[in-house]
Amino acid sequence: VYGYFRDSQRMIRTDDWKYVVYPQVSREQLFHLSHDPDELRNLVDDPESVAVLTDLRQRLRDWRLSCSDPTQPD
């Protein structure tokens, strides 16, 4: 599932994970929803989550490009 809010937020969600980008402030969040349903622990800097983060970043980037998202970085 992909989502967006104006020009301030972009998101991809799977059954277990949620990755959020805030383009205006260059911030990212990654949550393991089955272990952290309240989204309290941001795993974006967790070395054990690198593979998931890389995959979700690419999938969100591809979606943003396919939609000609004006917030998509070059």
Gaussian input, Z-matrix of N, CA and C with variables (Angstrom, degrees):
# hf/3-21g

backbone

0 1
 N
 C     1     B1
 C     2     B2     1     A1
 N     3     B3     2     A2     1     D1
 C     4     B4     3     A3     2     D2
 C     5     B5     4     A4     3     D3
 N     6     B6     5     A5     4     D4
 C     7     B7     6     A6     5     D5
 C     8     B8     7     A7     6     D6
 N     9     B9     8     A8     7     D7
 C    10    B10     9     A9     8     D8
 C    11    B11    10    A10     9     D9
 N    12    B12    11    A11    10    D10
 C    13    B13    12    A12    11    D11
 C    14    B14    13    A13    12    D12
 N    15    B15    14    A14    13    D13
 C    16    B16    15    A15    14    D14
 C    17    B17    16    A16    15    D15
 N    18    B18    17    A17    16    D16
 C    19    B19    18    A18    17    D17
 C    20    B20    19    A19    18    D18
 N    21    B21    20    A20    19    D19
 C    22    B22    21    A21    20    D20
 C    23    B23    22    A22    21    D21
 N    24    B24    23    A23    22    D22
 C    25    B25    24    A24    23    D23
 C    26    B26    25    A25    24    D24
 N    27    B27    26    A26    25    D25
 C    28    B28    27    A27    26    D26
 C    29    B29    28    A28    27    D27
 N    30    B30    29    A29    28    D28
 C    31    B31    30    A30    29    D29
 C    32    B32    31    A31    30    D30
 N    33    B33    32    A32    31    D31
 C    34    B34    33    A33    32    D32
 C    35    B35    34    A34    33    D33
 N    36    B36    35    A35    34    D34
 C    37    B37    36    A36    35    D35
 C    38    B38    37    A37    36    D36
 N    39    B39    38    A38    37    D37
 C    40    B40    39    A39    38    D38
 C    41    B41    40    A40    39    D39
 N    42    B42    41    A41    40    D40
 C    43    B43    42    A42    41    D41
 C    44    B44    43    A43    42    D42
 N    45    B45    44    A44    43    D43
 C    46    B46    45    A45    44    D44
 C    47    B47    46    A46    45    D45
 N    48    B48    47    A47    46    D46
 C    49    B49    48    A48    47    D47
 C    50    B50    49    A49    48    D48
 N    51    B51    50    A50    49    D49
 C    52    B52    51    A51    50    D50
 C    53    B53    52    A52    51    D51
 N    54    B54    53    A53    52    D52
 C    55    B55    54    A54    53    D53
 C    56    B56    55    A55    54    D54
 N    57    B57    56    A56    55    D55
 C    58    B58    57    A57    56    D56
 C    59    B59    58    A58    57    D57
 N    60    B60    59    A59    58    D58
 C    61    B61    60    A60    59    D59
 C    62    B62    61    A61    60    D60
 N    63    B63    62    A62    61    D61
 C    64    B64    63    A63    62    D62
 C    65    B65    64    A64    63    D63
 N    66    B66    65    A65    64    D64
 C    67    B67    66    A66    65    D65
 C    68    B68    67    A67    66    D66
 N    69    B69    68    A68    67    D67
 C    70    B70    69    A69    68    D68
 C    71    B71    70    A70    69    D69
 N    72    B72    71    A71    70    D70
 C    73    B73    72    A72    71    D71
 C    74    B74    73    A73    72    D72
 N    75    B75    74    A74    73    D73
 C    76    B76    75    A75    74    D74
 C    77    B77    76    A76    75    D75
 N    78    B78    77    A77    76    D76
 C    79    B79    78    A78    77    D77
 C    80    B80    79    A79    78    D78
 N    81    B81    80    A80    79    D79
 C    82    B82    81    A81    80    D80
 C    83    B83    82    A82    81    D81
 N    84    B84    83    A83    82    D82
 C    85    B85    84    A84    83    D83
 C    86    B86    85    A85    84    D84
 N    87    B87    86    A86    85    D85
 C    88    B88    87    A87    86    D86
 C    89    B89    88    A88    87    D87
 N    90    B90    89    A89    88    D88
 C    91    B91    90    A90    89    D89
 C    92    B92    91    A91    90    D90
 N    93    B93    92    A92    91    D91
 C    94    B94    93    A93    92    D92
 C    95    B95    94    A94    93    D93
 N    96    B96    95    A95    94    D94
 C    97    B97    96    A96    95    D95
 C    98    B98    97    A97    96    D96
 N    99    B99    98    A98    97    D97
 C   100   B100    99    A99    98    D98
 C   101   B101   100   A100    99    D99
 N   102   B102   101   A101   100   D100
 C   103   B103   102   A102   101   D101
 C   104   B104   103   A103   102   D102
 N   105   B105   104   A104   103   D103
 C   106   B106   105   A105   104   D104
 C   107   B107   106   A106   105   D105
 N   108   B108   107   A107   106   D106
 C   109   B109   108   A108   107   D107
 C   110   B110   109   A109   108   D108
 N   111   B111   110   A110   109   D109
 C   112   B112   111   A111   110   D110
 C   113   B113   112   A112   111   D111
 N   114   B114   113   A113   112   D112
 C   115   B115   114   A114   113   D113
 C   116   B116   115   A115   114   D114
 N   117   B117   116   A116   115   D115
 C   118   B118   117   A117   116   D116
 C   119   B119   118   A118   117   D117
 N   120   B120   119   A119   118   D118
 C   121   B121   120   A120   119   D119
 C   122   B122   121   A121   120   D120
 N   123   B123   122   A122   121   D121
 C   124   B124   123   A123   122   D122
 C   125   B125   124   A124   123   D123
 N   126   B126   125   A125   124   D124
 C   127   B127   126   A126   125   D125
 C   128   B128   127   A127   126   D126
 N   129   B129   128   A128   127   D127
 C   130   B130   129   A129   128   D128
 C   131   B131   130   A130   129   D129
 N   132   B132   131   A131   130   D130
 C   133   B133   132   A132   131   D131
 C   134   B134   133   A133   132   D132
 N   135   B135   134   A134   133   D133
 C   136   B136   135   A135   134   D134
 C   137   B137   136   A136   135   D135
 N   138   B138   137   A137   136   D136
 C   139   B139   138   A138   137   D137
 C   140   B140   139   A139   138   D138
 N   141   B141   140   A140   139   D139
 C   142   B142   141   A141   140   D140
 C   143   B143   142   A142   141   D141
 N   144   B144   143   A143   142   D142
 C   145   B145   144   A144   143   D143
 C   146   B146   145   A145   144   D144
 N   147   B147   146   A146   145   D145
 C   148   B148   147   A147   146   D146
 C   149   B149   148   A148   147   D147
 N   150   B150   149   A149   148   D148
 C   151   B151   150   A150   149   D149
 C   152   B152   151   A151   150   D150
 N   153   B153   152   A152   151   D151
 C   154   B154   153   A153   152   D152
 C   155   B155   154   A154   153   D153
 N   156   B156   155   A155   154   D154
 C   157   B157   156   A156   155   D155
 C   158   B158   157   A157   156   D156
 N   159   B159   158   A158   157   D157
 C   160   B160   159   A159   158   D158
 C   161   B161   160   A160   159   D159
 N   162   B162   161   A161   160   D160
 C   163   B163   162   A162   161   D161
 C   164   B164   163   A163   162   D162
 N   165   B165   164   A164   163   D163
 C   166   B166   165   A165   164   D164
 C   167   B167   166   A166   165   D165
 N   168   B168   167   A167   166   D166
 C   169   B169   168   A168   167   D167
 C   170   B170   169   A169   168   D168
 N   171   B171   170   A170   169   D169
 C   172   B172   171   A171   170   D170
 C   173   B173   172   A172   171   D171
 N   174   B174   173   A173   172   D172
 C   175   B175   174   A174   173   D173
 C   176   B176   175   A175   174   D174
 N   177   B177   176   A176   175   D175
 C   178   B178   177   A177   176   D176
 C   179   B179   178   A178   177   D177
 N   180   B180   179   A179   178   D178
 C   181   B181   180   A180   179   D179
 C   182   B182   181   A181   180   D180
 N   183   B183   182   A182   181   D181
 C   184   B184   183   A183   182   D182
 C   185   B185   184   A184   183   D183
 N   186   B186   185   A185   184   D184
 C   187   B187   186   A186   185   D185
 C   188   B188   187   A187   186   D186
 N   189   B189   188   A188   187   D187
 C   190   B190   189   A189   188   D188
 C   191   B191   190   A190   189   D189
 N   192   B192   191   A191   190   D190
 C   193   B193   192   A192   191   D191
 C   194   B194   193   A193   192   D192
 N   195   B195   194   A194   193   D193
 C   196   B196   195   A195   194   D194
 C   197   B197   196   A196   195   D195
 N   198   B198   197   A197   196   D196
 C   199   B199   198   A198   197   D197
 C   200   B200   199   A199   198   D198
 N   201   B201   200   A200   199   D199
 C   202   B202   201   A201   200   D200
 C   203   B203   202   A202   201   D201
 N   204   B204   203   A203   202   D202
 C   205   B205   204   A204   203   D203
 C   206   B206   205   A205   204   D204
 N   207   B207   206   A206   205   D205
 C   208   B208   207   A207   206   D206
 C   209   B209   208   A208   207   D207
 N   210   B210   209   A209   208   D208
 C   211   B211   210   A210   209   D209
 C   212   B212   211   A211   210   D210
 N   213   B213   212   A212   211   D211
 C   214   B214   213   A213   212   D212
 C   215   B215   214   A214   213   D213
 N   216   B216   215   A215   214   D214
 C   217   B217   216   A216   215   D215
 C   218   B218   217   A217   216   D216
 N   219   B219   218   A218   217   D217
 C   220   B220   219   A219   218   D218
 C   221   B221   220   A220   219   D219

   B1=1.4458
   B2=1.5196
   B3=1.3042
   B4=1.4496
   B5=1.5158
   B6=1.3204
   B7=1.4499
   B8=1.5105
   B9=1.3235
   B10=1.4580
   B11=1.5198
   B12=1.3130
   B13=1.4550
   B14=1.5106
   B15=1.3186
   B16=1.4572
   B17=1.5177
   B18=1.3227
   B19=1.4600
   B20=1.5231
   B21=1.3300
   B22=1.4624
   B23=1.5193
   B24=1.3340
   B25=1.4625
   B26=1.5260
   B27=1.3487
   B28=1.4593
   B29=1.5170
   B30=1.3521
   B31=1.4520
   B32=1.5190
   B33=1.3285
   B34=1.4547
   B35=1.5261
   B36=1.3353
   B37=1.4689
   B38=1.5153
   B39=1.3317
   B40=1.4569
   B41=1.5337
   B42=1.3165
   B43=1.4597
   B44=1.5255
   B45=1.3295
   B46=1.4686
   B47=1.5217
   B48=1.3260
   B49=1.4609
   B50=1.5225
   B51=1.3327
   B52=1.4655
   B53=1.5240
   B54=1.3281
   B55=1.4568
   B56=1.5230
   B57=1.3254
   B58=1.4615
   B59=1.5225
   B60=1.3393
   B61=1.4550
   B62=1.5279
   B63=1.3278
   B64=1.4637
   B65=1.5300
   B66=1.3450
   B67=1.4684
   B68=1.5264
   B69=1.3006
   B70=1.4685
   B71=1.5257
   B72=1.3228
   B73=1.4692
   B74=1.5356
   B75=1.3259
   B76=1.4751
   B77=1.5231
   B78=1.3171
   B79=1.4629
   B80=1.5251
   B81=1.3352
   B82=1.4563
   B83=1.5278
   B84=1.3303
   B85=1.4532
   B86=1.5173
   B87=1.3388
   B88=1.4543
   B89=1.5200
   B90=1.3327
   B91=1.4543
   B92=1.5250
   B93=1.3140
   B94=1.4558
   B95=1.5294
   B96=1.3274
   B97=1.4573
   B98=1.5198
   B99=1.3205
   B100=1.4620
   B101=1.5301
   B102=1.3510
   B103=1.4629
   B104=1.5195
   B105=1.3346
   B106=1.4644
   B107=1.5332
   B108=1.3326
   B109=1.4678
   B110=1.5318
   B111=1.3246
   B112=1.4689
   B113=1.5269
   B114=1.3375
   B115=1.4681
   B116=1.5284
   B117=1.3218
   B118=1.4597
   B119=1.5245
   B120=1.3324
   B121=1.4674
   B122=1.5300
   B123=1.3088
   B124=1.4541
   B125=1.5280
   B126=1.3292
   B127=1.4579
   B128=1.5258
   B129=1.3130
   B130=1.4633
   B131=1.5307
   B132=1.3174
   B133=1.4629
   B134=1.5281
   B135=1.3081
   B136=1.4610
   B137=1.5337
   B138=1.3220
   B139=1.4689
   B140=1.5301
   B141=1.3102
   B142=1.4650
   B143=1.5278
   B144=1.3213
   B145=1.4666
   B146=1.5262
   B147=1.3101
   B148=1.4680
   B149=1.5247
   B150=1.3119
   B151=1.4753
   B152=1.5203
   B153=1.3125
   B154=1.4743
   B155=1.5206
   B156=1.3206
   B157=1.4667
   B158=1.5249
   B159=1.3071
   B160=1.4645
   B161=1.5228
   B162=1.3226
   B163=1.4626
   B164=1.5264
   B165=1.3225
   B166=1.4657
   B167=1.5224
   B168=1.3198
   B169=1.4722
   B170=1.5226
   B171=1.3372
   B172=1.4648
   B173=1.5252
   B174=1.3068
   B175=1.4654
   B176=1.5227
   B177=1.3307
   B178=1.4665
   B179=1.5252
   B180=1.3252
   B181=1.4631
   B182=1.5307
   B183=1.3278
   B184=1.4663
   B185=1.5195
   B186=1.3249
   B187=1.4691
   B188=1.5251
   B189=1.3255
   B190=1.4607
   B191=1.5263
   B192=1.3287
   B193=1.4661
   B194=1.5255
   B195=1.3255
   B196=1.4638
   B197=1.5211
   B198=1.3128
   B199=1.4699
   B200=1.5280
   B201=1.3286
   B202=1.4826
   B203=1.5283
   B204=1.3028
   B205=1.4642
   B206=1.5323
   B207=1.3221
   B208=1.4745
   B209=1.5282
   B210=1.3218
   B211=1.4639
   B212=1.5204
   B213=1.3275
   B214=1.4649
   B215=1.5205
   B216=1.3443
   B217=1.4586
   B218=1.5266
   B219=1.3015
   B220=1.4649
   B221=1.5046
   A1=108.45
   A2=117.34
   A3=123.13
   A4=108.79
   A5=116.64
   A6=119.85
   A7=111.07
   A8=115.12
   A9=120.56
   A10=109.36
   A11=115.88
   A12=122.41
   A13=107.33
   A14=115.51
   A15=123.54
   A16=110.86
   A17=117.65
   A18=119.89
   A19=111.67
   A20=115.69
   A21=118.61
   A22=115.40
   A23=118.29
   A24=118.89
   A25=111.33
   A26=116.03
   A27=123.69
   A28=107.14
   A29=117.53
   A30=120.11
   A31=111.04
   A32=115.26
   A33=122.71
   A34=107.01
   A35=114.71
   A36=120.30
   A37=109.19
   A38=115.42
   A39=121.34
   A40=106.48
   A41=117.03
   A42=119.14
   A43=112.06
   A44=116.92
   A45=121.08
   A46=115.15
   A47=118.51
   A48=121.07
   A49=112.11
   A50=114.72
   A51=121.94
   A52=107.63
   A53=115.62
   A54=122.53
   A55=107.75
   A56=116.22
   A57=122.14
   A58=109.38
   A59=115.60
   A60=122.38
   A61=107.84
   A62=115.15
   A63=122.21
   A64=106.72
   A65=117.75
   A66=121.40
   A67=114.51
   A68=117.74
   A69=119.97
   A70=112.77
   A71=117.23
   A72=119.95
   A73=111.93
   A74=116.82
   A75=122.40
   A76=112.07
   A77=115.36
   A78=120.96
   A79=109.05
   A80=116.56
   A81=122.80
   A82=109.06
   A83=114.89
   A84=121.31
   A85=108.68
   A86=115.72
   A87=122.29
   A88=107.99
   A89=115.58
   A90=120.43
   A91=110.37
   A92=116.14
   A93=122.83
   A94=105.75
   A95=115.73
   A96=121.40
   A97=114.51
   A98=118.08
   A99=118.65
   A100=111.47
   A101=117.69
   A102=121.31
   A103=112.73
   A104=117.19
   A105=122.83
   A106=109.36
   A107=117.76
   A108=120.19
   A109=113.66
   A110=117.33
   A111=120.41
   A112=112.57
   A113=116.54
   A114=122.88
   A115=111.45
   A116=115.70
   A117=121.41
   A118=113.19
   A119=117.27
   A120=120.66
   A121=110.31
   A122=115.70
   A123=121.65
   A124=108.95
   A125=116.85
   A126=122.35
   A127=113.41
   A128=118.21
   A129=120.25
   A130=111.95
   A131=118.77
   A132=121.68
   A133=113.18
   A134=117.09
   A135=121.87
   A136=110.01
   A137=118.13
   A138=120.55
   A139=113.55
   A140=118.13
   A141=120.90
   A142=112.54
   A143=117.24
   A144=121.43
   A145=112.78
   A146=117.91
   A147=121.87
   A148=112.26
   A149=118.35
   A150=120.75
   A151=111.03
   A152=116.67
   A153=120.54
   A154=109.75
   A155=116.68
   A156=121.01
   A157=110.89
   A158=117.38
   A159=121.62
   A160=111.08
   A161=116.65
   A162=121.52
   A163=111.54
   A164=117.28
   A165=120.09
   A166=111.70
   A167=117.88
   A168=120.68
   A169=110.24
   A170=116.11
   A171=120.16
   A172=111.44
   A173=116.67
   A174=119.67
   A175=111.20
   A176=116.93
   A177=120.15
   A178=110.35
   A179=116.86
   A180=120.64
   A181=110.49
   A182=117.29
   A183=121.22
   A184=111.21
   A185=116.59
   A186=120.32
   A187=111.04
   A188=116.58
   A189=120.54
   A190=110.96
   A191=116.66
   A192=119.64
   A193=111.22
   A194=117.45
   A195=120.79
   A196=112.17
   A197=116.39
   A198=121.88
   A199=112.15
   A200=116.74
   A201=121.33
   A202=110.50
   A203=115.90
   A204=122.39
   A205=109.72
   A206=117.54
   A207=119.66
   A208=113.48
   A209=118.71
   A210=120.68
   A211=112.10
   A212=117.68
   A213=121.56
   A214=109.51
   A215=117.81
   A216=118.76
   A217=111.02
   A218=116.22
   A219=120.84
   A220=112.01
   D1=131.45
   D2=176.95
   D3=-109.51
   D4=151.97
   D5=178.53
   D6=-152.80
   D7=162.57
   D8=178.84
   D9=-152.72
   D10=158.53
   D11=172.63
   D12=-137.91
   D13=109.42
   D14=-178.11
   D15=44.03
   D16=-130.70
   D17=178.28
   D18=-108.04
   D19=17.39
   D20=-173.97
   D21=-108.85
   D22=-13.19
   D23=-176.44
   D24=-151.94
   D25=139.91
   D26=172.64
   D27=-133.47
   D28=146.13
   D29=-172.03
   D30=-150.57
   D31=146.99
   D32=167.57
   D33=-129.49
   D34=138.32
   D35=-178.98
   D36=-131.70
   D37=134.15
   D38=172.40
   D39=-113.96
   D40=-174.25
   D41=178.42
   D42=-60.18
   D43=-36.52
   D44=-174.77
   D45=-108.54
   D46=-18.12
   D47=-170.64
   D48=-130.31
   D49=153.25
   D50=172.50
   D51=-137.77
   D52=126.62
   D53=178.60
   D54=-120.65
   D55=127.92
   D56=-176.42
   D57=-126.18
   D58=136.90
   D59=175.70
   D60=-119.82
   D61=137.10
   D62=175.20
   D63=-114.51
   D64=91.51
   D65=-172.01
   D66=-59.09
   D67=-35.23
   D68=-175.58
   D69=-69.36
   D70=-24.78
   D71=-177.36
   D72=-120.66
   D73=8.36
   D74=179.24
   D75=50.40
   D76=52.51
   D77=179.65
   D78=-121.34
   D79=148.12
   D80=178.29
   D81=-130.72
   D82=152.17
   D83=173.25
   D84=-138.50
   D85=143.52
   D86=176.95
   D87=-136.09
   D88=125.93
   D89=-178.83
   D90=-126.69
   D91=138.51
   D92=173.94
   D93=-94.20
   D94=97.21
   D95=-168.39
   D96=-64.65
   D97=-33.71
   D98=-179.31
   D99=-71.87
   D100=-25.54
   D101=177.37
   D102=-97.72
   D103=-20.02
   D104=-174.71
   D105=-141.89
   D106=68.20
   D107=-175.36
   D108=-64.13
   D109=-20.87
   D110=179.29
   D111=-89.94
   D112=2.12
   D113=176.62
   D114=54.63
   D115=54.08
   D116=-178.51
   D117=-98.57
   D118=-21.33
   D119=-175.53
   D120=-117.72
   D121=107.62
   D122=178.66
   D123=-77.88
   D124=118.76
   D125=-176.07
   D126=-99.19
   D127=14.73
   D128=-175.67
   D129=-62.12
   D130=-26.52
   D131=178.98
   D132=-103.82
   D133=8.27
   D134=-178.73
   D135=-81.11
   D136=118.87
   D137=-178.61
   D138=-58.20
   D139=-29.29
   D140=-179.23
   D141=-74.54
   D142=-11.77
   D143=-178.05
   D144=-104.79
   D145=7.30
   D146=-175.20
   D147=-57.69
   D148=-44.25
   D149=-177.46
   D150=-63.53
   D151=-43.82
   D152=178.82
   D153=-65.81
   D154=-45.36
   D155=-179.92
   D156=-59.31
   D157=-45.36
   D158=179.78
   D159=-61.36
   D160=-44.63
   D161=179.24
   D162=-62.72
   D163=-48.20
   D164=-177.71
   D165=-68.98
   D166=-36.24
   D167=175.01
   D168=-58.10
   D169=-46.80
   D170=-177.91
   D171=-66.82
   D172=-42.91
   D173=179.59
   D174=-63.47
   D175=-41.12
   D176=178.35
   D177=-68.22
   D178=-40.58
   D179=177.70
   D180=-60.07
   D181=-46.13
   D182=178.87
   D183=-59.95
   D184=-42.78
   D185=179.06
   D186=-63.99
   D187=-44.10
   D188=179.85
   D189=-62.28
   D190=-40.39
   D191=177.17
   D192=-65.26
   D193=-40.66
   D194=-179.10
   D195=-66.18
   D196=-24.76
   D197=179.65
   D198=-96.69
   D199=2.22
   D200=-175.58
   D201=53.38
   D202=44.28
   D203=-179.50
   D204=-60.12
   D205=121.73
   D206=-179.05
   D207=-66.95
   D208=-15.29
   D209=179.22
   D210=-91.58
   D211=-2.01
   D212=-178.81
   D213=-66.31
   D214=122.91
   D215=177.57
   D216=-69.87
   D217=156.79
   D218=179.49
   D219=-69.03

